[in-house]
Amino acid sequence: MSKEKLLDRARDELFSHINRCGVLTAAEDDQLHWLGETIEYIGERYPDLTDADLKGLHEIGICFCKPAIAHGSRNTAKKLEDAPVA
């Protein structure tokens, strides 16, 4: 398998873990701890990935957990009760 495909597969697996494990709603310290352990696990599953690859996946995971527009209905720009009545 090519290096690019291997990295894509590891990234997709990381995103899958993030979505399934509910880490998006965890406290920041818990997110960082969880992400560190998950990257370690991914490194074991994909031994051909370099430390730089794993560091990149860690950074992507942090960005995914802290998007510019927050996850979830609690974080919408407007609340339903603030919406104009049609």
MOPAC internal coordinates of N, CA, C and O (Angstrom, degrees):
PM7 1SCF
backbone

  N    0.0000 0     0.00 0     0.00 0    0    0    0
  C    1.4488 1     0.00 0     0.00 0    1    0    0
  C    1.5279 1   107.68 1     0.00 0    2    1    0
  O    1.2310 1   120.52 1   -40.91 1    3    2    1
  N    1.3291 1   116.61 1   139.09 1    3    2    1
  C    1.4557 1   119.86 1  -179.24 1    5    3    2
  C    1.5298 1   110.79 1   -69.54 1    6    5    3
  O    1.2310 1   121.04 1   -23.76 1    7    6    5
  N    1.3078 1   115.62 1   156.24 1    7    6    5
  C    1.4666 1   121.62 1  -179.37 1    9    7    6
  C    1.5307 1   110.72 1   -59.08 1   10    9    7
  O    1.2310 1   120.69 1   138.89 1   11   10    9
  N    1.3282 1   116.29 1   -41.11 1   11   10    9
  C    1.4661 1   120.84 1  -179.59 1   13   11   10
  C    1.5244 1   111.21 1   -62.86 1   14   13   11
  O    1.2310 1   120.22 1   135.04 1   15   14   13
  N    1.3261 1   117.19 1   -44.96 1   15   14   13
  C    1.4680 1   120.70 1   179.02 1   17   15   14
  C    1.5273 1   111.32 1   -65.75 1   18   17   15
  O    1.2310 1   120.40 1   142.69 1   19   18   17
  N    1.3152 1   116.84 1   -37.31 1   19   18   17
  C    1.4598 1   121.53 1   178.51 1   21   19   18
  C    1.5282 1   110.20 1   -63.84 1   22   21   19
  O    1.2310 1   120.47 1   135.82 1   23   22   21
  N    1.3121 1   116.70 1   -44.18 1   23   22   21
  C    1.4560 1   121.18 1   178.77 1   25   23   22
  C    1.5278 1   111.01 1   -66.41 1   26   25   23
  O    1.2310 1   120.40 1   140.58 1   27   26   25
  N    1.3233 1   116.85 1   -39.42 1   27   26   25
  C    1.4741 1   120.66 1   176.33 1   29   27   26
  C    1.5262 1   110.83 1   -62.09 1   30   29   27
  O    1.2310 1   120.37 1   137.42 1   31   30   29
  N    1.3057 1   116.89 1   -42.58 1   31   30   29
  C    1.4659 1   121.07 1   179.90 1   33   31   30
  C    1.5320 1   110.61 1   -64.64 1   34   33   31
  O    1.2310 1   120.41 1   137.15 1   35   34   33
  N    1.3229 1   116.81 1   -42.85 1   35   34   33
  C    1.4680 1   120.94 1   179.18 1   37   35   34
  C    1.5390 1   110.33 1   -64.92 1   38   37   35
  O    1.2310 1   120.34 1   139.61 1   39   38   37
  N    1.3263 1   116.95 1   -40.39 1   39   38   37
  C    1.4691 1   121.08 1   177.58 1   41   39   38
  C    1.5239 1   110.88 1   -63.10 1   42   41   39
  O    1.2310 1   120.48 1   134.44 1   43   42   41
  N    1.3126 1   116.69 1   -45.56 1   43   42   41
  C    1.4606 1   120.34 1   179.06 1   45   43   42
  C    1.5297 1   111.25 1   -62.13 1   46   45   43
  O    1.2310 1   120.67 1   141.22 1   47   46   45
  N    1.3237 1   116.32 1   -38.78 1   47   46   45
  C    1.4622 1   120.15 1   177.99 1   49   47   46
  C    1.5321 1   110.37 1   -65.59 1   50   49   47
  O    1.2310 1   120.49 1   139.98 1   51   50   49
  N    1.3277 1   116.67 1   -40.02 1   51   50   49
  C    1.4624 1   120.50 1   177.70 1   53   51   50
  C    1.5324 1   110.38 1   -60.76 1   54   53   51
  O    1.2310 1   120.08 1   132.18 1   55   54   53
  N    1.3205 1   117.45 1   -47.82 1   55   54   53
  C    1.4650 1   120.62 1   179.23 1   57   55   54
  C    1.5239 1   111.23 1   -61.65 1   58   57   55
  O    1.2310 1   120.33 1   141.14 1   59   58   57
  N    1.3167 1   116.98 1   -38.86 1   59   58   57
  C    1.4543 1   120.87 1   178.00 1   61   59   58
  C    1.5225 1   110.72 1   -62.20 1   62   61   59
  O    1.2310 1   120.66 1   135.40 1   63   62   61
  N    1.3240 1   116.34 1   -44.60 1   63   62   61
  C    1.4683 1   120.11 1   178.25 1   65   63   62
  C    1.5321 1   110.66 1   -62.25 1   66   65   63
  O    1.2310 1   120.43 1   136.71 1   67   66   65
  N    1.3218 1   116.78 1   -43.29 1   67   66   65
  C    1.4686 1   120.64 1  -179.74 1   69   67   66
  C    1.5234 1   110.01 1   -59.26 1   70   69   67
  O    1.2310 1   120.36 1   133.15 1   71   70   69
  N    1.3088 1   116.92 1   -46.85 1   71   70   69
  C    1.4707 1   120.60 1  -177.78 1   73   71   70
  C    1.5217 1   112.56 1   -68.17 1   74   73   71
  O    1.2310 1   119.64 1   142.12 1   75   74   73
  N    1.3185 1   118.29 1   -37.88 1   75   74   73
  C    1.4665 1   121.02 1  -177.52 1   77   75   74
  C    1.5151 1   113.72 1   -78.24 1   78   77   75
  O    1.2310 1   119.88 1   150.45 1   79   78   77
  N    1.3135 1   117.83 1   -29.55 1   79   78   77
  C    1.4621 1   120.74 1  -171.76 1   81   79   78
  C    1.5259 1   114.01 1   -88.66 1   82   81   79
  O    1.2310 1   119.43 1   174.93 1   83   82   81
  N    1.3041 1   118.69 1    -5.07 1   83   82   81
  C    1.4554 1   120.57 1   178.14 1   85   83   82
  C    1.5151 1   114.22 1    71.23 1   86   85   83
  O    1.2310 1   120.13 1  -160.57 1   87   86   85
  N    1.3204 1   117.36 1    19.43 1   87   86   85
  C    1.4593 1   120.89 1  -177.56 1   89   87   86
  C    1.5298 1   111.82 1   -69.70 1   90   89   87
  O    1.2310 1   119.71 1   161.82 1   91   90   89
  N    1.3012 1   118.17 1   -18.18 1   91   90   89
  C    1.4688 1   121.02 1  -179.47 1   93   91   90
  C    1.5235 1   112.21 1   -63.22 1   94   93   91
  O    1.2310 1   120.23 1   152.74 1   95   94   93
  N    1.3153 1   117.17 1   -27.26 1   95   94   93
  C    1.4628 1   120.42 1  -178.67 1   97   95   94
  C    1.5251 1   112.17 1   -98.58 1   98   97   95
  O    1.2310 1   119.92 1  -176.70 1   99   98   97
  N    1.3153 1   117.76 1     3.30 1   99   98   97
  C    1.4705 1   122.02 1  -178.64 1  101   99   98
  C    1.5273 1   110.32 1   -80.28 1  102  101   99
  O    1.2310 1   121.09 1   -17.83 1  103  102  101
  N    1.3260 1   115.52 1   162.17 1  103  102  101
  C    1.4641 1   121.68 1   174.92 1  105  103  102
  C    1.5288 1   108.99 1   -64.77 1  106  105  103
  O    1.2310 1   120.66 1   -24.54 1  107  106  105
  N    1.3268 1   116.35 1   155.46 1  107  106  105
  C    1.4641 1   120.79 1  -175.63 1  109  107  106
  C    1.5334 1   112.48 1   -57.76 1  110  109  107
  O    1.2310 1   120.04 1   136.37 1  111  110  109
  N    1.3305 1   117.53 1   -43.63 1  111  110  109
  C    1.4738 1   120.27 1   178.75 1  113  111  110
  C    1.5255 1   111.30 1   -61.01 1  114  113  111
  O    1.2310 1   120.77 1   139.00 1  115  114  113
  N    1.3285 1   116.13 1   -41.00 1  115  114  113
  C    1.4640 1   120.34 1   179.04 1  117  115  114
  C    1.5261 1   110.81 1   -67.10 1  118  117  115
  O    1.2310 1   120.47 1   142.02 1  119  118  117
  N    1.3345 1   116.70 1   -37.98 1  119  118  117
  C    1.4591 1   120.28 1   177.47 1  121  119  118
  C    1.5259 1   110.67 1   -60.96 1  122  121  119
  O    1.2310 1   120.53 1   134.01 1  123  122  121
  N    1.3263 1   116.58 1   -45.99 1  123  122  121
  C    1.4638 1   120.45 1  -178.18 1  125  123  122
  C    1.5287 1   111.18 1   -64.80 1  126  125  123
  O    1.2310 1   120.41 1   138.85 1  127  126  125
  N    1.3226 1   116.82 1   -41.15 1  127  126  125
  C    1.4670 1   120.83 1   177.98 1  129  127  126
  C    1.5332 1   110.27 1   -63.46 1  130  129  127
  O    1.2310 1   120.72 1   131.87 1  131  130  129
  N    1.3249 1   116.22 1   -48.13 1  131  130  129
  C    1.4604 1   121.46 1   179.87 1  133  131  130
  C    1.5219 1   110.53 1   -60.50 1  134  133  131
  O    1.2310 1   120.79 1   136.02 1  135  134  133
  N    1.3326 1   116.10 1   -43.98 1  135  134  133
  C    1.4582 1   120.53 1  -177.89 1  137  135  134
  C    1.5248 1   111.18 1   -64.49 1  138  137  135
  O    1.2310 1   120.22 1   139.48 1  139  138  137
  N    1.3266 1   117.18 1   -40.52 1  139  138  137
  C    1.4613 1   120.19 1   177.38 1  141  139  138
  C    1.5169 1   112.08 1   -59.84 1  142  141  139
  O    1.2310 1   120.89 1   134.88 1  143  142  141
  N    1.3339 1   115.90 1   -45.12 1  143  142  141
  C    1.4644 1   119.62 1   178.94 1  145  143  142
  C    1.5265 1   111.64 1   -66.74 1  146  145  143
  O    1.2310 1   120.44 1   142.59 1  147  146  145
  N    1.3127 1   116.77 1   -37.41 1  147  146  145
  C    1.4647 1   120.41 1  -178.95 1  149  147  146
  C    1.5257 1   111.04 1   -69.18 1  150  149  147
  O    1.2310 1   120.19 1   140.35 1  151  150  149
  N    1.3297 1   117.25 1   -39.65 1  151  150  149
  C    1.4624 1   120.19 1   177.20 1  153  151  150
  C    1.5276 1   110.10 1   -64.91 1  154  153  151
  O    1.2310 1   120.37 1   141.77 1  155  154  153
  N    1.3101 1   116.89 1   -38.23 1  155  154  153
  C    1.4692 1   120.56 1   176.25 1  157  155  154
  C    1.5293 1   110.19 1   -60.94 1  158  157  155
  O    1.2310 1   120.54 1   136.21 1  159  158  157
  N    1.3302 1   116.57 1   -43.79 1  159  158  157
  C    1.4660 1   122.08 1   177.57 1  161  159  158
  C    1.5397 1   110.63 1   -61.52 1  162  161  159
  O    1.2310 1   120.56 1   135.02 1  163  162  161
  N    1.3141 1   116.54 1   -44.98 1  163  162  161
  C    1.4712 1   120.46 1  -179.88 1  165  163  162
  C    1.5316 1   109.94 1   -63.75 1  166  165  163
  O    1.2310 1   120.57 1   142.52 1  167  166  165
  N    1.3233 1   116.52 1   -37.48 1  167  166  165
  C    1.4613 1   119.89 1   176.47 1  169  167  166
  C    1.5166 1   112.26 1   -61.43 1  170  169  167
  O    1.2310 1   120.71 1   144.67 1  171  170  169
  N    1.3258 1   116.26 1   -35.33 1  171  170  169
  C    1.4687 1   120.33 1   176.87 1  173  171  170
  C    1.5261 1   111.23 1   -71.96 1  174  173  171
  O    1.2310 1   120.71 1   142.49 1  175  174  173
  N    1.3350 1   116.25 1   -37.51 1  175  174  173
  C    1.4715 1   120.08 1  -179.80 1  177  175  174
  C    1.5256 1   112.47 1   -72.17 1  178  177  175
  O    1.2310 1   121.17 1   149.38 1  179  178  177
  N    1.3214 1   115.36 1   -30.62 1  179  178  177
  C    1.4697 1   121.18 1  -177.99 1  181  179  178
  C    1.5299 1   109.20 1  -123.59 1  182  181  179
  O    1.2310 1   120.09 1  -105.27 1  183  182  181
  N    1.3382 1   117.43 1    74.73 1  183  182  181
  C    1.4667 1   120.59 1  -174.37 1  185  183  182
  C    1.5314 1   114.32 1   -64.84 1  186  185  183
  O    1.2310 1   119.65 1   163.94 1  187  186  185
  N    1.3226 1   118.27 1   -16.06 1  187  186  185
  C    1.4624 1   120.23 1   178.97 1  189  187  186
  C    1.5252 1   112.53 1   -79.58 1  190  189  187
  O    1.2310 1   119.67 1   171.64 1  191  190  189
  N    1.3319 1   118.23 1    -8.36 1  191  190  189
  C    1.4649 1   120.44 1   176.91 1  193  191  190
  C    1.5228 1   109.28 1   -76.17 1  194  193  191
  O    1.2310 1   121.06 1   -39.93 1  195  194  193
  N    1.3144 1   115.58 1   140.07 1  195  194  193
  C    1.4616 1   120.43 1  -179.82 1  197  195  194
  C    1.5332 1   109.73 1   -83.95 1  198  197  195
  O    1.2310 1   121.06 1   -10.37 1  199  198  197
  N    1.3260 1   115.58 1   169.63 1  199  198  197
  C    1.4617 1   120.18 1   175.31 1  201  199  198
  C    1.5281 1   110.29 1   -59.91 1  202  201  199
  O    1.2310 1   120.35 1   143.20 1  203  202  201
  N    1.3361 1   116.94 1   -36.80 1  203  202  201
  C    1.4622 1   120.92 1   177.78 1  205  203  202
  C    1.5367 1   111.02 1   -64.23 1  206  205  203
  O    1.2310 1   120.38 1   140.65 1  207  206  205
  N    1.3226 1   116.88 1   -39.35 1  207  206  205
  C    1.4651 1   121.30 1   177.17 1  209  207  206
  C    1.5255 1   110.03 1   -61.85 1  210  209  207
  O    1.2310 1   120.81 1   133.92 1  211  210  209
  N    1.3307 1   116.06 1   -46.08 1  211  210  209
  C    1.4674 1   120.64 1  -178.70 1  213  211  210
  C    1.5260 1   110.96 1   -66.40 1  214  213  211
  O    1.2310 1   120.49 1   142.68 1  215  214  213
  N    1.3138 1   116.66 1   -37.32 1  215  214  213
  C    1.4655 1   120.12 1   176.73 1  217  215  214
  C    1.5262 1   109.72 1   -63.22 1  218  217  215
  O    1.2310 1   120.39 1   138.22 1  219  218  217
  N    1.3310 1   116.85 1   -41.78 1  219  218  217
  C    1.4665 1   121.03 1   177.22 1  221  219  218
  C    1.5214 1   111.44 1   -62.16 1  222  221  219
  O    1.2310 1   120.28 1   138.87 1  223  222  221
  N    1.3257 1   117.08 1   -41.13 1  223  222  221
  C    1.4637 1   120.33 1   177.74 1  225  223  222
  C    1.5254 1   110.63 1   -64.65 1  226  225  223
  O    1.2310 1   120.41 1   141.76 1  227  226  225
  N    1.3283 1   116.82 1   -38.24 1  227  226  225
  C    1.4690 1   121.08 1   177.74 1  229  227  226
  C    1.5262 1   109.77 1   -61.66 1  230  229  227
  O    1.2310 1   120.23 1   134.83 1  231  230  229
  N    1.3247 1   117.17 1   -45.17 1  231  230  229
  C    1.4647 1   121.35 1   179.25 1  233  231  230
  C    1.5293 1   111.54 1   -63.68 1  234  233  231
  O    1.2310 1   120.49 1   138.70 1  235  234  233
  N    1.3184 1   116.67 1   -41.30 1  235  234  233
  C    1.4633 1   120.82 1   177.36 1  237  235  234
  C    1.5278 1   109.76 1   -62.91 1  238  237  235
  O    1.2310 1   120.63 1   138.23 1  239  238  237
  N    1.3286 1   116.40 1   -41.77 1  239  238  237
  C    1.4627 1   120.62 1   178.60 1  241  239  238
  C    1.5189 1   111.89 1   -61.53 1  242  241  239
  O    1.2310 1   120.19 1   138.08 1  243  242  241
  N    1.3320 1   117.25 1   -41.92 1  243  242  241
  C    1.4665 1   120.87 1   177.86 1  245  243  242
  C    1.5242 1   110.14 1   -62.36 1  246  245  243
  O    1.2310 1   120.40 1   134.85 1  247  246  245
  N    1.3254 1   116.83 1   -45.15 1  247  246  245
  C    1.4693 1   120.26 1   179.20 1  249  247  246
  C    1.5291 1   110.86 1   -62.82 1  250  249  247
  O    1.2310 1   120.12 1   141.08 1  251  250  249
  N    1.3166 1   117.37 1   -38.92 1  251  250  249
  C    1.4582 1   120.93 1  -179.82 1  253  251  250
  C    1.5249 1   111.07 1   -66.55 1  254  253  251
  O    1.2310 1   120.58 1   144.99 1  255  254  253
  N    1.3266 1   116.50 1   -35.01 1  255  254  253
  C    1.4695 1   120.86 1   179.38 1  257  255  254
  C    1.5266 1   112.39 1   -77.04 1  258  257  255
  O    1.2310 1   119.92 1   159.78 1  259  258  257
  N    1.3194 1   117.75 1   -20.22 1  259  258  257
  C    1.4616 1   122.27 1  -178.58 1  261  259  258
  C    1.5290 1   109.78 1  -129.98 1  262  261  259
  O    1.2310 1   120.05 1  -111.76 1  263  262  261
  N    1.3075 1   117.51 1    68.24 1  263  262  261
  C    1.4667 1   119.61 1  -177.78 1  265  263  262
  C    1.5283 1   111.50 1   -71.56 1  266  265  263
  O    1.2310 1   120.73 1   -17.15 1  267  266  265
  N    1.3173 1   116.21 1   162.85 1  267  266  265
  C    1.4654 1   121.51 1   178.10 1  269  267  266
  C    1.5213 1   110.71 1   -60.86 1  270  269  267
  O    1.2310 1   120.40 1   143.39 1  271  270  269
  N    1.3156 1   116.84 1   -36.61 1  271  270  269
  C    1.4636 1   122.08 1   174.08 1  273  271  270
  C    1.5186 1   106.21 1  -108.85 1  274  273  271
  O    1.2310 1   120.89 1   -62.15 1  275  274  273
  N    1.3158 1   115.90 1   117.85 1  275  274  273
  C    1.4663 1   121.31 1  -172.03 1  277  275  274
  C    1.5221 1   112.28 1   -61.13 1  278  277  275
  O    1.2310 1   121.29 1   -28.36 1  279  278  277
  N    1.3451 1   115.14 1   151.64 1  279  278  277
  C    1.4582 1   122.55 1   177.91 1  281  279  278
  C    1.5270 1   110.86 1   -74.95 1  282  281  279
  O    1.2310 1   120.48 1   -27.22 1  283  282  281
  N    1.2946 1   116.69 1   152.78 1  283  282  281
  C    1.4599 1   121.68 1   167.15 1  285  283  282
  C    1.5151 1   115.16 1    90.30 1  286  285  283
  O    1.2310 1   121.45 1   -20.22 1  287  286  285
  N    1.3202 1   114.82 1   159.78 1  287  286  285
  C    1.4553 1   121.39 1  -177.09 1  289  287  286
  C    1.5200 1   112.19 1   -70.86 1  290  289  287
  O    1.2310 1   119.39 1   155.33 1  291  290  289
  N    1.3395 1   118.76 1   -24.67 1  291  290  289
  C    1.4632 1   120.76 1   178.61 1  293  291  290
  C    1.5174 1   111.29 1   -64.95 1  294  293  291
  O    1.2310 1   120.41 1   158.58 1  295  294  293
  N    1.3086 1   116.83 1   -21.42 1  295  294  293
  C    1.4508 1   121.27 1  -171.09 1  297  295  294
  C    1.5238 1   113.54 1  -107.45 1  298  297  295
  O    1.2310 1   119.72 1  -160.28 1  299  298  297
  N    1.3101 1   118.15 1    19.72 1  299  298  297
  C    1.4509 1   119.65 1   179.86 1  301  299  298
  C    1.5175 1   110.12 1   -72.81 1  302  301  299
  O    1.2310 1   120.86 1   -23.06 1  303  302  301
  N    1.3130 1   115.97 1   156.94 1  303  302  301
  C    1.4633 1   120.47 1  -177.76 1  305  303  302
  C    1.5213 1   110.90 1   -63.81 1  306  305  303
  O    1.2310 1   120.31 1   143.77 1  307  306  305
  N    1.3149 1   117.02 1   -36.23 1  307  306  305
  C    1.4532 1   121.48 1   178.59 1  309  307  306
  C    1.5243 1   109.07 1  -127.29 1  310  309  307
  O    1.2310 1   121.15 1   -34.08 1  311  310  309
  N    1.2780 1   115.40 1   145.92 1  311  310  309
  C    1.4546 1   120.91 1   173.71 1  313  311  310
  C    1.5195 1   108.37 1   -84.64 1  314  313  311
  O    1.2310 1   120.38 1   -24.45 1  315  314  313
  N    1.3027 1   116.87 1   155.55 1  315  314  313
  C    1.4639 1   121.62 1  -179.17 1  317  315  314
  C    1.5187 1   110.71 1   -56.83 1  318  317  315
  O    1.2310 1   120.09 1   138.62 1  319  318  317
  N    1.3405 1   117.44 1   -41.38 1  319  318  317
  C    1.4563 1   119.85 1  -178.44 1  321  319  318
  C    1.5249 1   112.74 1   -69.10 1  322  321  319
  O    1.2310 1   120.04 1   164.31 1  323  322  321
  N    1.3384 1   117.52 1   -15.69 1  323  322  321
  C    1.4732 1   121.97 1   177.23 1  325  323  322
  C    1.5230 1   112.66 1   -86.73 1  326  325  323
  O    1.2310 1   120.21 1   169.08 1  327  326  325
  N    1.3130 1   117.21 1   -10.92 1  327  326  325
  C    1.4535 1   121.13 1  -177.01 1  329  327  326
  C    1.5244 1   110.11 1   -72.25 1  330  329  327
  O    1.2310 1   120.35 1   -37.20 1  331  330  329
  N    1.3382 1   116.94 1   142.80 1  331  330  329
  C    1.4720 1   119.40 1   178.55 1  333  331  330
  C    1.5303 1   111.40 1   -66.36 1  334  333  331
  O    1.2310 1   121.06 1   -32.85 1  335  334  333
  N    1.2823 1   115.58 1   147.15 1  335  334  333
  C    1.4597 1   121.56 1   178.96 1  337  335  334
  C    1.5214 1   107.79 1   -84.34 1  338  337  335
  O    1.2310 1   120.78 1   -47.20 1  339  338  337
  N    1.3309 1   116.12 1   132.80 1  339  338  337
  C    1.4648 1   120.56 1  -178.42 1  341  339  338
  C    1.4998 1   111.00 1   -87.65 1  342  341  339
  O    1.2310 1   120.10 1   180.00 1  343  342  341

